[in-house]
Amino acid sequence: MNDELAEVLFPDIKNSKEYYESKYPSRNLEEKAIVTRSAPSPTGFVHLGNIYQSFLVSRFAKQTKGVCFLRIEDTDQKREVENGIEKIIKDLNSFDINFDEYPKNENEEIGSYGPYIQSKRKEIYQTFAKYFVEKGLAYPCFCSQEDLENIRKVQEEKKERIGYYGKWAVCRQIKTEDAIKRIKSGDKWVLRLKSNGSFNNKVDINDLIKGNLELPENDMDIVIIKSDGLPTYHFAHLVDDYLMHSTHIIRADEWLSSLPLHTQLFNMLGVKPPKYAHISPLSKIEGTSRRKLSKRKDPEFAASFYDEKGIPKEALRIYLLTIANSNFEAWYNSNPNKDINEFELTFNKMSSSDILFDLEKLINISRNYISRLKSEKVYEEAYKWAEKYDNEYKDLLDKYKEYSIKIFNVEREKAKPRKDYDYYSHIKEQTWYMYDELFNTRDKDYEFNTISDTNEIKLILNTYINKYFDITNDQIWFDKVKDLSEDLGYAREVKDYKDNPDKYKGHVGDISMVLRVALTTKSMTPNLYDIFNLLGKEKVLERFNLLINK
């Protein structure tokens, strides 16, 4: 009777389970090779959790000469957003997270184990569902939403576990011949698993991150095929990872409670489950407590946040390794010039509790990373960012390419380079005063501090212009600034001022600060002589006279 029931439920399914097992044979890989996947749903924007998980699966697969593939889990089509699949692929690619097998778009794909979009695998799922029915492992359920609500209410009143199991699984008791009649008469149905578990039993499962776990056995008769003919996540997970030969499932720990069910599904199919590794959630400190990062509350949870900021994807990968393995940071500090791909990621060094996401630490890594780049690379990346987000800055970079590269090279090629740029969007705000188009049109707030008297500032600038201006080289330039200091009653050396402060109005550093602020408006800038030299005499004098006349 089970065969007849299976045929009535799935009359259009002609292929067998064995057909697909033959179509998708075992992968020819080395014994320790990891085959794993990223499996996002097109139900919203790509977030940091997606990036982190995808980064991990990619690294584990590549370092073991395995395979990582992208599978789009779009069976919950009520929640799917427009162009969700294309957005996922675009966002992950933008972070250089590359897969061996993936859907390029709705109609093209790379790989021999697809389709890689679940909604295109409907016939495959129904083939395995038909097999489950034939083996007495699944049955049709005719309960309406109202029926299920009534069951739930009674369970709540009796303070029993909520769900469709045991005596509450009313359609499990329907005789096969009666079920066949109802299906033929057009009654709506979903397909449920006929669980062979008992909630009072415990299953021992090893999670590669969480360790050995003892969890209640699954006894729920979950839905495996919905009324639209598509599978639930749980059944699709079984079929896909079986046929795609996933060896490891690396996923968020929100799925940890599903582990007994998923291992049960593999066991009922008669195959060995893959290994599981449940990634701890990313959290942040808020006040005196910690909470999970949130799509609604935290802009840094969106993948777009990092692109808009211009945080280098390389810096983000360094940070992800920092939070992924507790021993990475020490390795990286000891090997700053090595390729991070040389570091071997391991499961046993991953945190089993929530992971603190520290945006400031990421920005510090970004700052350090940019400081080690060649000025030409900084220009290239700043230009890419400006093309997307700042046309004004892009036009300036176009107009002044060589000049901009020289700006970015100030105090760069040295043992301890300056670290002025937090991320690529920060560069414009750190260098705007080097471009006349920006300097001449912005409202300026001159950051004079130690010397702020207007008349004294004018005296310093006029005396410098008339007697001491010389940018032949950095030594001559600074000697002239010292001469200016001495001429106006300031110490030539900071040490002389500290030894006898009553003798002087200030020191050469105070004079240099006036020149710096008058030229740039800023009290903190890169090497002042380099700024003088890059702007050139004409522009420097123009800016000094502008301030004197103002």
KAZI-V13716 format. One line per field, one symbol per residue. psi: psi as a letter, one per 20 degrees, with the letter a starting at -180 (. if undefined). A space follows every 50 residues. Layout:
# KAZI-V13716
psi = ???
This chain:
# KAZI-V13716
psi = hhggghhhhmhiohqrghghhhhmrqqnrqgjpporqpmrqljaqprhgg ggghgghgghghijkbppqpponkimihipqpkhghggggghhijkopqh pqphahiqqpqjkaqjphijjghgghghggghghjkiqqqpjprhgghhg gggggghilrpprnrciimhihipqghhggghghijpqrrpqpnpjrphi qqpppppigibpqoqpqpjpmqphprhjiqrrgghhgggghghilphpoo rqjijhiighgghggghhikqpqrqqoopqqprqpocjrqrqqphhhohi iphhghghhkpphhhhhghhhgigpijggggghilhjqpiiipopqhijq pirqpoonhhgghgggghghhiqqhhhggghhggghhhinhghghghghl ghgghhgiipkgmrgnqqmhohrhiigghijhiiphhghiiqppnplpfg oipghhggggggggghhjookgrhggghhhhggggghjjqphqhghghhm hihqhbrhhhghhggghhhiiqioraphghgggghqgghghghghghgh.
